[in-house]
Amino acid sequence: MADTAKPGDHPQQRADRPYRLAVLSSTLYFGLFFGQTAFAATSAGDTDATDDLVPVSVTERAQSRMGAGQETENLATGFAAPRVLDTEKLDLEDVLESTAEHFPQLLAARANVRESEGEALSALGAFDLNVGGEFHSNLTGFYGGTSFGSEFSQFLGDYNARVFGSYRMSRGDFPVYEDIRFTNQGGEAKIGVILSLLQDRDIDERRFALLGGRLGIERSRGLVLQTQLGVHRDAMIAYMRWLAEGEKLTIFEDLLSLAEIRQKALETRAASGDVAEITVTENNQLILQRQNFVVNARRAYEVAAQGLSFFLRDRDGQPLIPSDIHLQTDFPALPPIADAQMAVALDRALQRRPELKILDVDVRETRANLQLSENKILPRLDVKLESSHDFGGTGTGGESRDSTDNVVTVNLSVPLQRRDARGRVTAAEARLTSLSHQRRLIADGIDIEVRNLATTLEAARRAVTLAFQEVDLADALEKAEKRRFEQGDSDFFLINLRERNSADAKVRLVDAELNYFGALAAFYAATVDMAALQIPEG
């Protein structure tokens, strides 16, 4: 699935590529190639005797290299034992539910949303109500006046409006240059508003920061969805890979069991002279080879289980390892994808893909930045309206404060060159053009991605069908060959060949099913099928 660039990254980047758990599932063969020989004297006392050349067996060389007679230490025992899942059944729903609730990357993404919500709340602080007070007293000197008062102010948003009000009271005399401090005996109350009619009328730094906080929340939620799609997709693939490696282990264990059962029968027949002793030895070699297959399949299964534990966690967030009891879990049935579903899925992807949503947030933010820059080009024309009234008897300031005063103040300032604002406008317009092209590119990429995944799904489904047919034919040939062997018309070599072919066909079927479910998980993520990936809404 194409992933969205994070803020500051180029949107064309695909930062979140499908996570592939490194599982080595191919069969490894080990052999000992270099022989060693030793000379042994026929007798300690016979110095003239000719030494015999005695070859050392492969088994002895292997024991020598591994430390014969010494206990081998399992390197894995040095690690702390992981917690083992104690349920009898492990379904995909269990894994996805655990992932949604406890996966650290998702918890971190949700924490980022709360961080953005905090930043948005902080931006609202610019519109908080502010209250203040003042006390003034001439302690010494000719004038002994005292005044005190309180005031409030608050920005409202539209028209960059700021309302304010105050109440103050004075006693005593003040010098003429502090005449403003005089009030009547009951004090003075004032209320007013300041409006911006040109610059800062439609947008200003405070409202831009407020919008940025809201967009930051949307961006964080988009990143949460992007993370959810990627993580749940990878969890589904990890679960299917674990199932696949478990089935392969069962296949190789069954293959080994066939050879072990046959060994007992061959030993009985060899004792009666019915088969040659070399046939017993050959089957014993086959057992060792198949034991090696099981060892490697077991390792691949354990690696897949470790990979699954990355997503399967307990309430404390600690990884849980599925136990061998879950080996009997089978692949689920292949869900069909109809053509009508493909069309709906493509439309849903173009509407809900987080890459596009995050890019749309960038577009809105850039448009707001453009509006703010264009705002800086305008002249500043502010109007202040205020009304004040004194209460009580006439104070020491005289009768001039007995009436209600209504005042209008107009402030005008015109920026001349405005190069900073014009430069910001040009940059914002170019940024919008760039984002438009990037959105077109991402949308086209999503369209192609979904169509390619649909084609991949169809091809994977056909591969599964063919693999089933191959398994049926291989099983039929194996059974027929065993009947011929019982009748004396076949030999041990052909029996081994048929069993290997049958096992290989089953392994290819498992790989085909794994490829299908891997493509299906990618399709669900690419088309934002939250129900299929069990991603909670909201």
N, C-alpha and C positions, 0 to 999 in steps of 0.2 A: 504494500500500500504506500502510495506517495505520502510523505510526511511533511508536516508544515514546518517552515522555518520559524524559529523562535524570534522574539523581538530582537532586532540587531543582526539577525542572520539573513542571508539571501533567500527569498521564498522558493527559489528553484532547487535549493538543496533538499536532499532527501535524508534528513538526519536520522530518521527512525526506520531503518531497514529491518525486514523480518528477522527476528532473533532465531538463530539456529543453534540448538543444543548440540555440542560436539559429542556424538556417539559413534564409537568405532564398532560397527556391527559386522564387518567382514570377517571371515574365518582366517585365523592366523595359523600358520604351520611352523612348527619348530623342529629342527633336526640337528643332529650332531654330525658334522661333516669330516672332522679331522680325527683320524685314528692315532693312537699312541701304542707303541710296543715296548716291551721290557724283556730283558734277558734274565732268565732264572737259572742258576747253577743246578745241575742234577744232583750234586752232593757237595756238602761243605768240605768234606775231606778229600774228594777226588779232584785234584787240580788239573789232571790231564784229560778229564772228561770233556766232551764237546758240549758247549752250552746250547740249550734248546731255545728257539725263538718262540716266546709265548705271547699271543695277542691278547690285549686287554679288551674285554667286552664293552659294548656301548653303555650298558647299564652301569658297569663299574666306573666308566669314565664320567657318566652323569652324576653318580653318587659322589665321586671324588670332587667334581667341580662344585656341587651343592653342599659338600661337607658331610661325608658319610658318617653315620653314627651320631650326628649332632642334630638337635632340634632346630628346625627352621623357624624363624620368627616372622609373623605376619606384619608387614610394614604398616598396615592400616590400624593395627592395635594401638599405635601411638597417638591416635586422634581420639577426641572425646566421642563417645557413642551417641549418634543422633537419635532423636526420639522417633519411635516407630508408630505408625498409625494403627490403632487398635480396633478399628471397625472391620466387620466381615466383608464389606462391599465398598468399592470405591468407584463412583460414577463421575462422569464429566461434570455434572451439575455440582457435585461436592467440591471439585477442584476450582471451578469458576466462582463459586460462592466464597470459598476461602480466599481466593485471589482478590475478589472485590473488597473484602472486609479487612484483610490483614497484609496485603502486599505493600512493602515499604515505599515503592515508587508512587503508588496511588495515594498513599497517606501523605507523602510529601507534596504531591500535586494539589490535594485538597487543602493542605496547609497554606500553599501559595494563594489559593482563593481567599482564605481568611486574611492573609497578609494584604491582598488587594482591597478587601473590604475595609480593613483598617486604614489603608491609605486614602480610600474614598471618604471615610468618616473624617479623617484629618483634613481633607480638602473642604469639608463642610464647616470646619472651624473658622474659616474666613467670614462666615455669615453668623457667627455667634454674637449674642447680645453682650455689649461691653458696658460696664458700669464703673464710674470713678467718682472721686470726691476731692475737695481742696479746702484747706484751712489756712487763712492768712491773718497775721496780727503784727502790727507795728509795736514791738515791745518797748522801744526807747525812741526818743526824739520828740519833735514838736507835735506830730500827729499820732494819735493813739487808736486809730480805727482797727476794727476786726471784721473779717468776712469769712464765711464758710458756705459750702454748697456741694451739691452732687449732680452728676450728669450721666446720661446713657446715650448710646449710639448703636446702630445696627445696619449692616448692608442687607438689602432685600433682593437684589438680583437684577430684575428688569430695569432698563434705563440706568443701570449702575446706581440705583437709588440708595440713599443713605438717610435714614431718619435719625433725629437726635432730639434730645430734650434735656432740660436742666432746671434746677431750683437752687436759689442762693439767697442769703440774707446777710445784711451788714449792720454794724453798730459803730458809732463814733465818727471821727473826721478822717478824711483822706486828702492828700495833696491833689492839686488840679490834674496832674498827669495820671492819677489813679481814679479819676472821676467815675470810671466804668464800674467801680466796686460799690457805689452807693445803691441802696434799694430802699423801698418804703419799709415801714415797721413790720409788715407781714411777709416781706421777702418778695422775690420775683420768680415767676415761672416762665419758661420759654420752651417752645416746640418748633421743629422745622424739618425740612427735607431738602436734599441736594440731588439734582437730576443731571445726567449727561445727555445732551441732545444730539451730538455728532459722534466724536470719538468716545469709545467705551459704552455706547448706547446699547448695541446688540450683543457685544461680547467684550470681556475684559480678562485680565489675568486670573481673577478669582473664579469666574465662571468657566474659563478654559481649564483650570486645574480641577474644578468639580467634574466637568465632562471627562477629563482624563482619568479621574478616579473611577467613574462608571465604566468607561471603556476598558480600564485595567481589569475590572472584575470580569467583563465579558471575555477578554483575552485569556485570563486565567482559567475560566470555565472551558474555553475552547481547548486549551492545553490539557486540561483534565480529561476531556473527551478523547483527545488524540492519544494521551497516555493509556486510557482505558482500552481503546481499540487495539493498540499495539500489545499491551500486556495480556489482555484476554485472548487475543489471537495466539500469542506465544504460549500461553498456558494450555490452550486447546491442542496446539501442536505437540507440546511436551507430554501431555496426557496420551495422545495418540502414539507418539514415539515409544512411550513406556509400554503401552499395550502391544505394539509391534514387536518390541524386543522380548516381551514376555512370551508372545506366541512363538517367536523364533526359538527361544530357549526350550519351550515345550516340544517343538518339532525335533530339535537335536537330541533331547532326552528320549523321545520316542524312538528315534533312529538308533541311539545307543542301546535302548532296551531290546530292540529286535536282534542286535548282534549278540547281546548277553544271553538271551533266551536260546538263540541258535547255538551258542557255544556249548551249552549243556547237552543239547541233542547231538552235536557233532562229536563230543567227547564219548558219548555212549556208543555212537555208531563206529567211531574209530576203535574203541575197545573190542568191538565184535568183528572188526575187519571190514566193515561196510564201506568206510571212506578212508582215504589216505591220511596219515598223520599230518602231512603238510597242509591239508585243508584246515585242520584244527589250529595249526600255527598261524595260517593266513587269517583266519577269523579272529584270532587273538590279537593280531596286529591291527585288524580293522577295529576292534574294540578300543584299543589305545588311541587310534586316530579319532574315533568318534568321541571318546572321552575328552580329547583335546578340543573338538568342536564345542562340546558342552561347556568346557572351561571358558572358552572365548565368548560363547553366547551368554554365559552367566555374567561375565564381566560387562558385556554390552548392556545387559539388563540392569545391572547395578548402576552403571553410569547413567542410564535413562531414568532410573529411580531417583538418583541424586538430582538430576535435572528437573524432575517433576517436583521434588521437595522444595525447589526454589520458589514455586508458586503455591504449593500446598503447605499451609502454616496453621499453627494453633492460635489460641486467643492471645498469646503473648508475642506472636509474630515469629516464633521459632519454627524452622523447617521440620516437616514430618516426612519420614521415609515410609513408603508403602511396603508391606511385608509380603512374603511369598504366598500368603493366603489369598492375595488379590491376583495371583497369576491366572486364575480361571476366568477372569473378566475378558469377555470377547469384544471384538469390534462392533459398534452399533451398526444398524442397517444404513445403507447409503441413502441419504435423503435426496429425492429428485429435485431438480431445479428446472421448472417449466419456462418456456419462452416468455410467457406473460410476466413471470416473476423477474426475469432478466430486465425487461423494460421498466418495471416498477423499481427495481434495485438501482438501475442507472439513474433514474430521476431522483431517487432518494439520495444517492451519492452526491449528485450535483447540488442538492439543496442543503445537505447536512454535513458534508465533509468538513472537519475542523480546520483543514488548511484554508478553505475558502472563507470560513467564518472569521478566522483570525486575520486574514488579509482584508476582509471587509471592515474589521475594526481598525486596521491600519489606515484604510481609506477614509473612514469617518474622522479619525484623529488628524489626518493630514488636511482634510477639508476645514476642520476647526482651526488648525494652525494657519491655513490660508486666510480664513476669515479674520483671525486675530491680526495677521500681518496687514491685511487691507484696512483694518480698523486703525492701525497706527498711521496710515497716510492721511486720515481725516483730520480737520481742525478740531480743537477741543473747545466745546461750547457748553459750559456748565451753568446751571441756574440754581440759586439757593433761595428758598422761601422760608421765612421764619416769622414767628409771632410771639411777643412777650407781653406780660402784664404783671404790674406790681400790686400787692395786696396790703391792706391796713392803712394806718395813718401816714401822712407825709413824713418822710425821714429827713435826716440832716442833709441829704442831697438836694432837697428842694422839690417844688411842685412838678418839675419836668418829668417825673416818673409816675405821675398819677394816671396817665392814659395808657391805652393798649397800643403797642407799636407793631406794625406789620412792615416787614422789610423784604425787598427783592434785590438780589445781587446776581449780576451776570458776569462771567469770566470767559474771555475768548483768547485763545492762543493758536497760532498757525505755524506748523513746522514748514520750513522753507525747502531744504534740499531733500529730506526724507529718503536718503539713499539706503539706510539700514532697512526701512520698511519695504521699499521697492525690491531690494535684493531678496528679502525673505519671501515676498510674493512670488518672485520668479522661481525660487528654489521649491516652494510648495507646489506650484503648478507643474514643474518638471517631475516632482515626486509623484503627483497624482497620475501623470501620464505613464510613468514607469510602473506604478501599481496596477494600472489598467491592463498594460501588456502582460504583466506577471500573472494577473488573474486569468486572463485568456489562456496563457500557457498552462497554468495549473489545471484549469477546467478541461482543456483538451487532453492533458495527460491523464486525468481521472477517467475521462471517457474511454481512452485507449486502454488504460489499465483494467477497467471493468470488463471491457469486451475481450481482452486477452485472457483474463481469468475465467471468463465464461467458456472460451475455447479450451483452455487448459482443463477445466472441470469435465467437459464433454470427452476430451481425449483420455483423461484419467479414468472416467467411468467405463469407457470402452476397454481400456487396459485391464481393469478389474474383471470385466466380463470374460475377456480372453484368458486371463489368469485362472479363473474358475474352471474354464473348459480344459485348460492344460492340466490342472490338478486332477480332474476327473479321468482324463486319458492316462496320466502317469500312474494313478492308483489302479486303474484297470490293467495296465501293462504289468505292474508289480504283482498283482494277484495272479494274473495268467502265468507269469514267469515262475512263481512259487508253485503253482500246480504242475507245471512242466518239470520243475526240479524234483517234486515228490514222485513223479512218474519216471524219473531218471533221464528226461530229455533235455535237461538244462544243467548248468554248472554253477559253481559258487561265484565266479566272476560276474556272470549275468545277473545273479540275484543281487549282488552288491551294487551293480550298475543301476538296476531298476529301483532299488531302495534310495540310492543317492539322487536319481532323477526325480523321484517322487518328492523327496525332501526339498530339493532345489525348487521344484515347482511350487510347493507350499510357501517357501521363503519368498519367491517372486510374487505370489499372491499377497502376502503380508506387505511387501514393499509397495505393491500397486495400491492396496487399501490405504497405506500410510500416505502415499503421494496424493490420493484423492482427498483425504481429510485435511492434509496440509493445504491443498489448493482451496478447499472449502472454507477453512479458517481464514485464509487470506481474502477470499471473496466476501465473507461476512464482514470483515474489517473494512475492506475497500468500499462496501456499499452501506456501511454504518447500520448493519443489522444488529441493533442492540439487544433484541429479544433472543436471537440465536446465540449471541455471545454472553447472554445473561448480564448485561450491563444495566444497572439500575438507572431509571430515568431521573433527571433533575440533579 
